[in-house]
Amino acid sequence: MTLTRREAIELLERHGLSPSRALGQNFLVDPNTIRRIVRLADVQPGEPVVEIGAGLGSLTLGLADAGAEVTAVEVDRHLLPALREVVEPRGVRVVAGDALALDWSGTLAGHDRWSLVANLPYNVATPLVCDLLDGVPAITRMLVMVQREVGERLAARAGDDAYGIPSVKVAYWATAQVVGRVPPTVFLPQPRVESALVRIDRRPSPAVDADPERLFALVRTAFGQRRKMLRRSLAGLVEPKAFEEAGIRPDARPEELSIEDWGRLTDAVRTPSS
């Protein structure tokens, strides 16, 4: 059971609503796509699943049909009555709030391990995924639908055109891969871009043992001048001997370095004595 396009339109009309462009609302209204997402997320009966940006509840219903114990997060207070009407009879818990500022420890209390399955608003997808990886270890697995370019960036590996700061962040905490693409036609309203489904699995421990603050300070600085060679973009932060110790070419550019490379370079940089 889920919402068809016609049912979603009728629900919006009944509640006097329309999709908010400011909130990046594109409601998923294709049952086949919803079944595909649930299958790719490998949702199991009784599994605690959190959904961010539940909207009208189409995907929420698909997750509930799979037997998941669903917590649906929605920031738009105008949508909440319609969402509750659709999903609360199915035992779904609805939480009103902004996922970027939510009390996640309270929201996820009761279970140690959660999966996130969501059609994320395009305008907050990257910072949201990165923030959850940084600060919400209870979320151990994600299946997110995002703009295709964003998905490619999250899952990119060293040497890929899309490789950047978010790619390194994801690689530090998790493994990621694009597992599917989604056309604009399955949304209401239809976006102007293609979407991607990205599977993200948190590692038992970070990919490298280097200090994360120092590591990402180097990453941000280097990618801030990504066309420059590292010996120039990181001048003043990394001595020539550190490149040699880490086995990194000083004439390399940041997109050439894997998370393991960044870890070795961070370890090779000595903290200046005070």
C-alpha positions, 0 to 999 in steps of 0.5 A, spaced: 500 500 500 502 506 498 500 513 495 499 513 487 499 520 484 492 521 483 491 519 491 497 524 493 493 530 489 487 529 492 490 529 499 493 535 497 487 538 495 483 536 501 488 539 506 489 545 502 496 544 500 501 545 495 508 542 494 513 547 497 519 549 492 523 553 498 523 546 502 525 542 496 518 538 496 518 533 490 513 527 493 514 520 491 508 517 488 510 511 484 509 505 487 514 501 483 519 506 485 517 505 492 518 498 492 524 498 489 527 503 494 525 498 500 528 492 497 535 496 495 534 498 503 534 491 505 528 493 510 527 487 515 520 486 519 521 489 526 527 493 524 527 500 526 527 505 520 528 513 520 525 517 514 527 524 513 522 528 509 516 523 510 512 528 506 505 525 504 507 518 507 508 514 500 515 511 502 513 511 509 507 506 507 512 502 503 517 501 509 511 500 514 508 494 509 515 491 509 514 490 517 519 496 519 518 500 525 518 507 522 519 513 525 518 519 520 521 526 521 518 532 517 519 539 518 513 542 514 508 543 519 503 544 514 504 537 512 503 534 518 496 533 519 496 530 512 502 525 513 499 523 520 492 522 517 496 517 512 501 513 516 499 513 524 494 508 522 499 504 520 503 504 527 508 510 524 511 515 529 511 522 526 516 527 529 516 534 527 522 537 526 528 539 522 533 534 521 539 538 521 537 541 528 533 535 531 535 531 538 537 525 535 539 521 541 532 522 544 529 521 537 532 514 536 532 512 544 530 505 544 534 502 539 542 502 538 542 501 531 537 504 526 537 504 518 535 511 514 531 510 508 529 517 505 527 521 499 532 527 502 530 534 500 536 536 494 538 542 498 540 539 504 542 532 502 549 533 503 550 537 509 545 532 512 548 526 510 555 528 513 552 531 519 549 524 521 555 520 519 559 525 524 554 525 530 549 520 529 553 513 530 546 509 531 544 510 524 549 504 521 546 504 514 542 509 509 539 508 503 538 515 500 535 518 494 538 525 492 540 529 486 544 524 481 550 529 482 550 529 489 549 521 489 555 521 485 559 526 489 557 522 496 560 515 493 565 518 489 572 515 489 579 518 488 580 520 481 573 520 480 571 527 477 565 528 482 570 526 488 571 532 493 570 533 500 563 530 501 566 524 498 572 524 503 567 525 509 563 519 507 569 514 505 572 516 512 566 513 516 563 508 511 562 505 504 558 508 499 555 506 492 550 508 487 545 503 487 540 506 482 537 512 478 530 514 478 527 519 473 523 525 474 517 522 472 515 518 479 515 525 483 510 530 484 511 535 482 517 533 477 524 536 478 528 538 473 534 533 474 535 525 475 535 522 482 540 517 484 539 512 490 545 511 494 547 506 499 551 508 505 554 503 510 557 505 516 564 502 518 565 499 524 571 504 525 573 510 521 577 508 515 584 511 518 586 512 525 588 519 524 585 525 528 579 527 524 580 534 525 587 535 523 585 530 517 579 534 515 582 541 516 587 539 510 582 536 506 578 543 506 584 547 505 586 542 499 580 542 496 579 549 497 584 550 491 583 543 488 586 546 481 593 547 485 598 541 487 598 539 494 605 543 495 602 549 493 595 549 496 598 546 503 604 550 503 605 552 510 601 546 513 605 540 510 612 540 510 616 537 504 619 531 508 611 530 510 609 528 503 615 524 503 614 520 509 607 519 507 608 517 500 604 522 497 607 526 491 607 533 492 605 535 485 599 531 486 592 534 486 587 533 492 582 529 488 588 524 487 588 522 494 584 516 497 582 516 504 588 512 506 592 517 503 589 523 507 590 519 513 598 518 512 599 525 510 595 527 516 599 522 521 606 525 517 604 532 519 607 534 526 603 538 530 608 545 531 611 545 538 608 551 542 
